[in-house]
Each structure stands twice: as structure tokens, then as C-alpha cells.
Amino acid sequence: MSASPDETPARTPVLTPIPAADCSVCLDFDWAETEAERVCDLSAATDWRILRRRHRAADHPAPPRASSTDATDTTDATDTTDASDLTR
């Protein structure tokens, strides 16, 4: 079902990664993404999120996860996904 010309379709909010508080590059990416969303340039906002993730992976790697001895734990210990980088 499409929205009529009078209606603005509801936008799904995006969970953005929390920038490192002391990293000016992370803060610049955060600002640029927010500004792109403010002017409804969702393509640019996505680009900024990707650039921030690449920057964080290179400059702010997540600490290694400890392997679990719990037999019911199916989490892969080599999974380096940072929960703060996931989007809604």
C-alpha cells in the first residue's frame, strides 16, 4: 500500500553506533549522519554509517570475547560483531 501524496510515509528509525566519546573522527561521522538524516538524504546517512563502522573496526577494535564453557551457548566465540554497530 503506498502513501497518498498528502501523507509522508513513516520512517523506520535507525540505531546508530555510539561514537567513541574521545574520538573526533567518530564524532564527525556522527554529526554528518545526523545532518544527512535531517535533510532527508538517507543515502548519505547510510554512507556515513558505513564509513564510521570501517573507522571503528580499524581504529577502535572490540576486545576479544572469552569463549564459553557452557554447552548450551551457541554463540561463536570468533564473532566480532559489536552490538553497538547493529541497526534496527
Secondary structure by P-SEA (a helix, b strand, c coil): cccccccccccccccccccccccaaaaaaaaaaaaaaaacaaaaaaaaaaaaaaaaaacccccccccccccccccccccccccccccc
